[in-house]
Amino acid sequence: MTNESVQSIVLGDVEVIRVVEWQGPFLPASDLVPEVPADVWKDNEDWLAPDHWEPDSGRTVLTLQTWVLRSGGRTVLIDTGVGNGRERPGTPPFHHWQGDFLGLLARADVRPQDVDVVVNTHLHVDHVGWNTVDADGEWVPTFPNAQYLVPAADDFHFGPDNAYENGRQEDSRLIYEECIAPVHRAGQAVLWDGLHRIDDHLTLESAPGHTPGSSVLRLASGSDRAVFAGDLLHSPVQVLHASCNSAACQAPEQAAASRLRILGRAADERELLVPAHFGGAGAVEVRREGGGFALGPWAAAG
C-alpha cells in the first residue's frame, strides 16, 4: 500500500506538516516487536487493522514519513527518510529504495534551500537518507542552508572513531560516509547531547536505548504540546505494553526506561505523541490507565 501524501495541523504557533513517502506492510509483528504477546494483536484487531497491522499476514504496517515544522519563521525537518538508489545490502527493504521525497516536500511548499534546520532523531538508515544527494559523484548536503542537528552519542557510535558501529554491518559505514560525513565536511553538522533548544517552541532531548543517541523533539506553543518520538515506539501496541522493545533497540533496558519516561510525561502534560513510523493519523494522545498507559484520541490532520 503506497500512500504518498502531505497533510498539516497547527499546534499553537507552529504549523506541522506530515510528509508521507510510503505506507505499507513491513515486518511480521513477531519480528518487529517480539516481546509483545501474540494475542495482543488479535485482541486489538478492531483498531490495529488496517493502519497498523495486517491480520491475514501478521505483518505490521508502518509509515515512512518526515515531519516539517514551521516555527518562529524557520523551517525544521524531523528526519529525512531512506534516500534514493542507495546500496543497503544489510537492510533489504531499503536496498535501492526509490521514492519522491523532494517532490513531496515541494508539494508542501518546501524547497531544499528554504530548510533552516534538519533534525536526525538518530542515525538509522531510514532517518538520514535525504541528508545528502549525489552531485556528480560526490555526496553533498541536500539542504545547503540548514544546520543539521546530530546526536553526539550516535555520531560517535556509528562513525569512524568507533569503526562504524564496531563493524556490526557494512550498512553502518555506508550510511555514515554517505549521509553524515558530507554534512561534517560542509561545516553544517552540530553535535549535541542532553538538551538542545532550537527556538522558543522546540527542544531536543536525549532518550537513549534504541541507539545510544536516540532523541525526541518536544513542541510547546500556547496550550498545545507534542513530542516527536522518533523510534521510541514502532507500533501503538507499545503504548499498551510500554516495556516491550522493538528488535532494533540496541540497549533494551535503557530503551524501555526512555519509553516509559516519555509516555508518562506525554500523559501527564497532554503531549500529543508523534512517533516516526505510526500509520493512520500518525499521532495519538496517551492516557494513564491502571499501572500503564492507554490510547486516547488520534490526531486529525487535513
Contacts in CASP RR format, 6 or more apart in sequence:
PFRMAT RR
TARGET T0000
AUTHOR 0000-0000-0000
METHOD contacts of the structure
MODEL  1
MTNESVQSIVLGDVEVIRVVEWQGPFLPASDLVPEVPADVWKDNEDWLAP
DHWEPDSGRTVLTLQTWVLRSGGRTVLIDTGVGNGRERPGTPPFHHWQGD
FLGLLARADVRPQDVDVVVNTHLHVDHVGWNTVDADGEWVPTFPNAQYLV
PAADDFHFGPDNAYENGRQEDSRLIYEECIAPVHRAGQAVLWDGLHRIDD
HLTLESAPGHTPGSSVLRLASGSDRAVFAGDLLHSPVQVLHASCNSAACQ
APEQAAASRLRILGRAADERELLVPAHFGGAGAVEVRREGGGFALGPWAA
AG
1 23 0 8 1.000
1 24 0 8 1.000
1 25 0 8 1.000
1 61 0 8 1.000
2 22 0 8 1.000
2 23 0 8 1.000
2 24 0 8 1.000
3 20 0 8 1.000
3 22 0 8 1.000
3 23 0 8 1.000
3 24 0 8 1.000
3 63 0 8 1.000
4 20 0 8 1.000
4 21 0 8 1.000
4 22 0 8 1.000
4 100 0 8 1.000
4 104 0 8 1.000
5 18 0 8 1.000
5 20 0 8 1.000
6 17 0 8 1.000
6 18 0 8 1.000
6 19 0 8 1.000
6 20 0 8 1.000
6 104 0 8 1.000
6 107 0 8 1.000
6 108 0 8 1.000
7 17 0 8 1.000
7 18 0 8 1.000
7 20 0 8 1.000
7 301 0 8 1.000
7 302 0 8 1.000
8 15 0 8 1.000
8 16 0 8 1.000
8 17 0 8 1.000
8 18 0 8 1.000
8 108 0 8 1.000
8 301 0 8 1.000
8 302 0 8 1.000
9 15 0 8 1.000
9 16 0 8 1.000
9 18 0 8 1.000
9 299 0 8 1.000
9 300 0 8 1.000
9 301 0 8 1.000
9 302 0 8 1.000
10 16 0 8 1.000
11 219 0 8 1.000
11 221 0 8 1.000
11 224 0 8 1.000
11 225 0 8 1.000
11 226 0 8 1.000
11 272 0 8 1.000
12 221 0 8 1.000
12 222 0 8 1.000
12 223 0 8 1.000
12 224 0 8 1.000
13 71 0 8 1.000
13 72 0 8 1.000
13 201 0 8 1.000
13 221 0 8 1.000
13 222 0 8 1.000
14 69 0 8 1.000
14 70 0 8 1.000
14 71 0 8 1.000
14 72 0 8 1.000
14 201 0 8 1.000
14 202 0 8 1.000
14 219 0 8 1.000
14 221 0 8 1.000
14 224 0 8 1.000
15 69 0 8 1.000
15 70 0 8 1.000
15 71 0 8 1.000
16 67 0 8 1.000
16 68 0 8 1.000
16 69 0 8 1.000
16 219 0 8 1.000
16 226 0 8 1.000
16 301 0 8 1.000
17 67 0 8 1.000
17 68 0 8 1.000
17 69 0 8 1.000
17 70 0 8 1.000
17 108 0 8 1.000
17 110 0 8 1.000
18 65 0 8 1.000
18 67 0 8 1.000
18 68 0 8 1.000
18 282 0 8 1.000
18 301 0 8 1.000
19 65 0 8 1.000
19 66 0 8 1.000
19 67 0 8 1.000
19 68 0 8 1.000
19 101 0 8 1.000
19 104 0 8 1.000
19 105 0 8 1.000
19 108 0 8 1.000
20 63 0 8 1.000
20 64 0 8 1.000
20 65 0 8 1.000
20 104 0 8 1.000
21 64 0 8 1.000
21 65 0 8 1.000
21 66 0 8 1.000
21 81 0 8 1.000
21 99 0 8 1.000
21 100 0 8 1.000
21 101 0 8 1.000
21 104 0 8 1.000
22 63 0 8 1.000
22 64 0 8 1.000
22 99 0 8 1.000
23 61 0 8 1.000
23 62 0 8 1.000
23 63 0 8 1.000
23 64 0 8 1.000
23 65 0 8 1.000
23 279 0 8 1.000
23 280 0 8 1.000
24 61 0 8 1.000
24 62 0 8 1.000
24 63 0 8 1.000
25 54 0 8 1.000
25 57 0 8 1.000
25 59 0 8 1.000
25 60 0 8 1.000
25 61 0 8 1.000
26 32 0 8 1.000
26 59 0 8 1.000
26 60 0 8 1.000
26 61 0 8 1.000
26 62 0 8 1.000
26 93 0 8 1.000
27 59 0 8 1.000
27 60 0 8 1.000
28 57 0 8 1.000
28 58 0 8 1.000
28 59 0 8 1.000
28 60 0 8 1.000
29 36 0 8 1.000
29 38 0 8 1.000
29 41 0 8 1.000
29 53 0 8 1.000
29 58 0 8 1.000
29 59 0 8 1.000
29 60 0 8 1.000
29 235 0 8 1.000
30 38 0 8 1.000
31 247 0 8 1.000
32 60 0 8 1.000
32 234 0 8 1.000
32 235 0 8 1.000
32 246 0 8 1.000
32 247 0 8 1.000
33 60 0 8 1.000
33 234 0 8 1.000
33 235 0 8 1.000
33 237 0 8 1.000
33 238 0 8 1.000
33 244 0 8 1.000
33 245 0 8 1.000
33 246 0 8 1.000
33 247 0 8 1.000
34 247 0 8 1.000
35 241 0 8 1.000
35 243 0 8 1.000
35 244 0 8 1.000
35 245 0 8 1.000
36 235 0 8 1.000
36 237 0 8 1.000
36 238 0 8 1.000
36 241 0 8 1.000
36 244 0 8 1.000
37 241 0 8 1.000
40 237 0 8 1.000
40 240 0 8 1.000
40 241 0 8 1.000
41 48 0 8 1.000
41 53 0 8 1.000
41 55 0 8 1.000
41 58 0 8 1.000
41 237 0 8 1.000
42 55 0 8 1.000
44 237 0 8 1.000
44 240 0 8 1.000
45 53 0 8 1.000
45 55 0 8 1.000
47 295 0 8 1.000
48 236 0 8 1.000
48 237 0 8 1.000
49 55 0 8 1.000
50 61 0 8 1.000
51 61 0 8 1.000
51 279 0 8 1.000
51 280 0 8 1.000
52 60 0 8 1.000
52 61 0 8 1.000
52 235 0 8 1.000
52 236 0 8 1.000
52 237 0 8 1.000
52 278 0 8 1.000
52 279 0 8 1.000
52 280 0 8 1.000
53 59 0 8 1.000
53 60 0 8 1.000
53 61 0 8 1.000
53 235 0 8 1.000
54 60 0 8 1.000
54 61 0 8 1.000
60 234 0 8 1.000
60 235 0 8 1.000
61 279 0 8 1.000
62 234 0 8 1.000
62 277 0 8 1.000
62 278 0 8 1.000
62 279 0 8 1.000
63 277 0 8 1.000
63 278 0 8 1.000
63 279 0 8 1.000
63 280 0 8 1.000
63 282 0 8 1.000
64 81 0 8 1.000
64 82 0 8 1.000
64 126 0 8 1.000
64 277 0 8 1.000
65 276 0 8 1.000
65 277 0 8 1.000
65 282 0 8 1.000
66 77 0 8 1.000
66 78 0 8 1.000
66 79 0 8 1.000
66 80 0 8 1.000
66 81 0 8 1.000
66 101 0 8 1.000
66 105 0 8 1.000
66 130 0 8 1.000
67 77 0 8 1.000
67 78 0 8 1.000
67 79 0 8 1.000
67 228 0 8 1.000
67 274 0 8 1.000
68 75 0 8 1.000
68 76 0 8 1.000
68 77 0 8 1.000
68 78 0 8 1.000
68 105 0 8 1.000
68 108 0 8 1.000
68 110 0 8 1.000
69 75 0 8 1.000
69 76 0 8 1.000
69 77 0 8 1.000
69 78 0 8 1.000
69 202 0 8 1.000
69 219 0 8 1.000
70 76 0 8 1.000
71 198 0 8 1.000
71 199 0 8 1.000
71 201 0 8 1.000
71 202 0 8 1.000
71 219 0 8 1.000
71 221 0 8 1.000
72 199 0 8 1.000
72 200 0 8 1.000
72 201 0 8 1.000
74 116 0 8 1.000
74 117 0 8 1.000
74 199 0 8 1.000
75 110 0 8 1.000
75 114 0 8 1.000
75 115 0 8 1.000
75 116 0 8 1.000
75 117 0 8 1.000
76 115 0 8 1.000
76 116 0 8 1.000
76 117 0 8 1.000
76 118 0 8 1.000
76 119 0 8 1.000
76 198 0 8 1.000
76 202 0 8 1.000
77 110 0 8 1.000
77 115 0 8 1.000
77 117 0 8 1.000
77 118 0 8 1.000
77 119 0 8 1.000
77 143 0 8 1.000
77 146 0 8 1.000
78 119 0 8 1.000
78 121 0 8 1.000
78 217 0 8 1.000
78 228 0 8 1.000
78 230 0 8 1.000
79 119 0 8 1.000
79 120 0 8 1.000
79 121 0 8 1.000
79 126 0 8 1.000
79 127 0 8 1.000
79 128 0 8 1.000
79 230 0 8 1.000
79 276 0 8 1.000
80 101 0 8 1.000
80 118 0 8 1.000
80 120 0 8 1.000
80 127 0 8 1.000
80 128 0 8 1.000
80 129 0 8 1.000
80 130 0 8 1.000
80 131 0 8 1.000
80 142 0 8 1.000
81 101 0 8 1.000
81 126 0 8 1.000
81 127 0 8 1.000
81 128 0 8 1.000
81 129 0 8 1.000
81 130 0 8 1.000
82 88 0 8 1.000
82 94 0 8 1.000
82 97 0 8 1.000
82 125 0 8 1.000
82 126 0 8 1.000
82 129 0 8 1.000
82 130 0 8 1.000
83 97 0 8 1.000
83 99 0 8 1.000
83 101 0 8 1.000
83 129 0 8 1.000
83 130 0 8 1.000
84 97 0 8 1.000
84 98 0 8 1.000
84 99 0 8 1.000
84 101 0 8 1.000
85 96 0 8 1.000
85 97 0 8 1.000
85 98 0 8 1.000
86 94 0 8 1.000
86 95 0 8 1.000
86 96 0 8 1.000
86 97 0 8 1.000
86 129 0 8 1.000
86 174 0 8 1.000
86 178 0 8 1.000
87 95 0 8 1.000
87 96 0 8 1.000
87 174 0 8 1.000
88 94 0 8 1.000
88 95 0 8 1.000
88 96 0 8 1.000
88 97 0 8 1.000
88 125 0 8 1.000
88 171 0 8 1.000
88 174 0 8 1.000
88 175 0 8 1.000
89 95 0 8 1.000
89 170 0 8 1.000
89 171 0 8 1.000
90 169 0 8 1.000
90 170 0 8 1.000
90 171 0 8 1.000
91 125 0 8 1.000
91 171 0 8 1.000
94 125 0 8 1.000
94 126 0 8 1.000
101 130 0 8 1.000
102 112 0 8 1.000
102 130 0 8 1.000
102 142 0 8 1.000
105 111 0 8 1.000
105 112 0 8 1.000
112 142 0 8 1.000
112 143 0 8 1.000
112 144 0 8 1.000
113 143 0 8 1.000
113 144 0 8 1.000
113 145 0 8 1.000
114 145 0 8 1.000
115 143 0 8 1.000
115 145 0 8 1.000
115 146 0 8 1.000
116 145 0 8 1.000
116 146 0 8 1.000
116 147 0 8 1.000
117 146 0 8 1.000
117 147 0 8 1.000
117 148 0 8 1.000
117 149 0 8 1.000
117 198 0 8 1.000
118 131 0 8 1.000
118 143 0 8 1.000
118 146 0 8 1.000
118 147 0 8 1.000
118 148 0 8 1.000
118 149 0 8 1.000
119 149 0 8 1.000
119 198 0 8 1.000
119 204 0 8 1.000
119 217 0 8 1.000
120 127 0 8 1.000
120 128 0 8 1.000
120 131 0 8 1.000
120 148 0 8 1.000
120 149 0 8 1.000
120 150 0 8 1.000
120 151 0 8 1.000
120 154 0 8 1.000
121 127 0 8 1.000
121 151 0 8 1.000
121 214 0 8 1.000
121 215 0 8 1.000
121 216 0 8 1.000
121 217 0 8 1.000
121 228 0 8 1.000
121 230 0 8 1.000
121 231 0 8 1.000
121 276 0 8 1.000
122 151 0 8 1.000
122 154 0 8 1.000
122 210 0 8 1.000
122 211 0 8 1.000
122 213 0 8 1.000
122 214 0 8 1.000
122 215 0 8 1.000
122 230 0 8 1.000
122 231 0 8 1.000
123 150 0 8 1.000
123 151 0 8 1.000
123 154 0 8 1.000
123 155 0 8 1.000
123 157 0 8 1.000
123 158 0 8 1.000
123 175 0 8 1.000
123 176 0 8 1.000
123 179 0 8 1.000
123 180 0 8 1.000
123 211 0 8 1.000
124 175 0 8 1.000
124 211 0 8 1.000
124 231 0 8 1.000
124 248 0 8 1.000
125 171 0 8 1.000
125 175 0 8 1.000
126 276 0 8 1.000
127 230 0 8 1.000
127 231 0 8 1.000
127 276 0 8 1.000
128 175 0 8 1.000
128 179 0 8 1.000
128 180 0 8 1.000
129 175 0 8 1.000
129 178 0 8 1.000
129 179 0 8 1.000
130 142 0 8 1.000
131 141 0 8 1.000
131 142 0 8 1.000
131 148 0 8 1.000
131 179 0 8 1.000
131 180 0 8 1.000
131 182 0 8 1.000
131 183 0 8 1.000
132 139 0 8 1.000
132 140 0 8 1.000
132 141 0 8 1.000
132 142 0 8 1.000
132 178 0 8 1.000
132 179 0 8 1.000
132 182 0 8 1.000
132 183 0 8 1.000
133 139 0 8 1.000
133 140 0 8 1.000
133 142 0 8 1.000
138 182 0 8 1.000
139 177 0 8 1.000
139 178 0 8 1.000
139 179 0 8 1.000
139 181 0 8 1.000
139 182 0 8 1.000
140 182 0 8 1.000
140 186 0 8 1.000
141 148 0 8 1.000
141 182 0 8 1.000
141 183 0 8 1.000
141 186 0 8 1.000
141 188 0 8 1.000
146 188 0 8 1.000
147 188 0 8 1.000
147 190 0 8 1.000
148 183 0 8 1.000
148 188 0 8 1.000
148 189 0 8 1.000
148 190 0 8 1.000
149 190 0 8 1.000
149 192 0 8 1.000
149 196 0 8 1.000
149 198 0 8 1.000
149 204 0 8 1.000
150 180 0 8 1.000
150 183 0 8 1.000
150 189 0 8 1.000
150 190 0 8 1.000
150 191 0 8 1.000
150 192 0 8 1.000
151 191 0 8 1.000
151 192 0 8 1.000
151 193 0 8 1.000
151 206 0 8 1.000
151 211 0 8 1.000
151 212 0 8 1.000
151 213 0 8 1.000
151 214 0 8 1.000
151 215 0 8 1.000
152 191 0 8 1.000
152 192 0 8 1.000
152 193 0 8 1.000
152 213 0 8 1.000
153 193 0 8 1.000
153 206 0 8 1.000
153 208 0 8 1.000
153 211 0 8 1.000
153 212 0 8 1.000
153 213 0 8 1.000
154 211 0 8 1.000
154 212 0 8 1.000
154 213 0 8 1.000
154 214 0 8 1.000
155 180 0 8 1.000
155 189 0 8 1.000
155 191 0 8 1.000
156 162 0 8 1.000
156 212 0 8 1.000
157 165 0 8 1.000
157 211 0 8 1.000
157 212 0 8 1.000
157 213 0 8 1.000
158 164 0 8 1.000
158 165 0 8 1.000
158 172 0 8 1.000
158 175 0 8 1.000
158 176 0 8 1.000
158 180 0 8 1.000
158 211 0 8 1.000
159 165 0 8 1.000
159 172 0 8 1.000
159 176 0 8 1.000
159 180 0 8 1.000
160 176 0 8 1.000
164 172 0 8 1.000
164 173 0 8 1.000
164 176 0 8 1.000
165 172 0 8 1.000
167 173 0 8 1.000
180 189 0 8 1.000
183 189 0 8 1.000
192 204 0 8 1.000
193 206 0 8 1.000
193 213 0 8 1.000
194 205 0 8 1.000
194 206 0 8 1.000
195 203 0 8 1.000
195 204 0 8 1.000
195 205 0 8 1.000
195 206 0 8 1.000
196 203 0 8 1.000
196 204 0 8 1.000
197 203 0 8 1.000
197 204 0 8 1.000
198 204 0 8 1.000
198 217 0 8 1.000
201 219 0 8 1.000
201 220 0 8 1.000
201 221 0 8 1.000
202 217 0 8 1.000
202 218 0 8 1.000
202 219 0 8 1.000
203 217 0 8 1.000
203 218 0 8 1.000
203 220 0 8 1.000
204 215 0 8 1.000
204 216 0 8 1.000
204 217 0 8 1.000
204 218 0 8 1.000
205 215 0 8 1.000
205 216 0 8 1.000
205 217 0 8 1.000
205 218 0 8 1.000
206 213 0 8 1.000
206 214 0 8 1.000
206 215 0 8 1.000
207 214 0 8 1.000
207 215 0 8 1.000
207 216 0 8 1.000
207 229 0 8 1.000
207 232 0 8 1.000
207 258 0 8 1.000
207 259 0 8 1.000
207 261 0 8 1.000
207 262 0 8 1.000
208 214 0 8 1.000
208 251 0 8 1.000
208 254 0 8 1.000
208 255 0 8 1.000
208 258 0 8 1.000
209 249 0 8 1.000
209 250 0 8 1.000
209 251 0 8 1.000
209 252 0 8 1.000
209 254 0 8 1.000
209 255 0 8 1.000
209 258 0 8 1.000
210 231 0 8 1.000
210 232 0 8 1.000
210 245 0 8 1.000
210 246 0 8 1.000
210 248 0 8 1.000
210 249 0 8 1.000
210 250 0 8 1.000
210 255 0 8 1.000
210 258 0 8 1.000
211 250 0 8 1.000
212 250 0 8 1.000
212 251 0 8 1.000
214 230 0 8 1.000
214 231 0 8 1.000
214 232 0 8 1.000
214 255 0 8 1.000
214 258 0 8 1.000
215 230 0 8 1.000
216 227 0 8 1.000
216 228 0 8 1.000
216 229 0 8 1.000
216 230 0 8 1.000
216 232 0 8 1.000
216 262 0 8 1.000
217 227 0 8 1.000
217 228 0 8 1.000
218 225 0 8 1.000
218 226 0 8 1.000
218 227 0 8 1.000
218 228 0 8 1.000
218 271 0 8 1.000
219 225 0 8 1.000
219 226 0 8 1.000
219 227 0 8 1.000
219 228 0 8 1.000
224 272 0 8 1.000
225 269 0 8 1.000
225 270 0 8 1.000
225 271 0 8 1.000
225 272 0 8 1.000
226 271 0 8 1.000
226 272 0 8 1.000
226 273 0 8 1.000
226 274 0 8 1.000
226 283 0 8 1.000
227 262 0 8 1.000
227 265 0 8 1.000
227 266 0 8 1.000
227 271 0 8 1.000
227 272 0 8 1.000
227 273 0 8 1.000
227 274 0 8 1.000
228 274 0 8 1.000
228 275 0 8 1.000
228 276 0 8 1.000
229 262 0 8 1.000
229 273 0 8 1.000
229 274 0 8 1.000
229 275 0 8 1.000
229 276 0 8 1.000
230 275 0 8 1.000
230 276 0 8 1.000
230 277 0 8 1.000
231 246 0 8 1.000
231 248 0 8 1.000
231 275 0 8 1.000
231 276 0 8 1.000
231 277 0 8 1.000
232 255 0 8 1.000
232 258 0 8 1.000
232 259 0 8 1.000
232 262 0 8 1.000
232 275 0 8 1.000
233 239 0 8 1.000
233 246 0 8 1.000
233 259 0 8 1.000
233 273 0 8 1.000
233 275 0 8 1.000
233 278 0 8 1.000
234 246 0 8 1.000
234 248 0 8 1.000
234 275 0 8 1.000
234 277 0 8 1.000
235 278 0 8 1.000
236 278 0 8 1.000
236 284 0 8 1.000
236 295 0 8 1.000
237 244 0 8 1.000
238 244 0 8 1.000
238 246 0 8 1.000
238 259 0 8 1.000
239 263 0 8 1.000
239 273 0 8 1.000
239 284 0 8 1.000
239 286 0 8 1.000
239 293 0 8 1.000
239 294 0 8 1.000
239 295 0 8 1.000
240 293 0 8 1.000
240 294 0 8 1.000
240 295 0 8 1.000
242 256 0 8 1.000
242 259 0 8 1.000
242 260 0 8 1.000
242 263 0 8 1.000
242 292 0 8 1.000
242 293 0 8 1.000
243 256 0 8 1.000
243 259 0 8 1.000
243 260 0 8 1.000
244 256 0 8 1.000
245 252 0 8 1.000
245 255 0 8 1.000
245 256 0 8 1.000
245 259 0 8 1.000
249 255 0 8 1.000
263 273 0 8 1.000
263 286 0 8 1.000
263 293 0 8 1.000
264 286 0 8 1.000
264 288 0 8 1.000
264 293 0 8 1.000
265 271 0 8 1.000
266 272 0 8 1.000
266 273 0 8 1.000
266 285 0 8 1.000
266 286 0 8 1.000
267 286 0 8 1.000
267 287 0 8 1.000
267 288 0 8 1.000
267 293 0 8 1.000
268 288 0 8 1.000
270 285 0 8 1.000
271 286 0 8 1.000
272 283 0 8 1.000
272 284 0 8 1.000
272 285 0 8 1.000
272 299 0 8 1.000
273 283 0 8 1.000
273 284 0 8 1.000
273 285 0 8 1.000
273 286 0 8 1.000
274 282 0 8 1.000
274 283 0 8 1.000
274 299 0 8 1.000
275 282 0 8 1.000
278 284 0 8 1.000
280 298 0 8 1.000
281 298 0 8 1.000
281 299 0 8 1.000
281 300 0 8 1.000
281 301 0 8 1.000
282 298 0 8 1.000
282 299 0 8 1.000
283 298 0 8 1.000
283 299 0 8 1.000
283 301 0 8 1.000
284 295 0 8 1.000
284 296 0 8 1.000
284 297 0 8 1.000
284 298 0 8 1.000
284 299 0 8 1.000
285 295 0 8 1.000
285 296 0 8 1.000
285 297 0 8 1.000
285 298 0 8 1.000
285 299 0 8 1.000
286 293 0 8 1.000
286 294 0 8 1.000
286 295 0 8 1.000
286 296 0 8 1.000
287 293 0 8 1.000
287 294 0 8 1.000
287 295 0 8 1.000
287 296 0 8 1.000
288 294 0 8 1.000
END
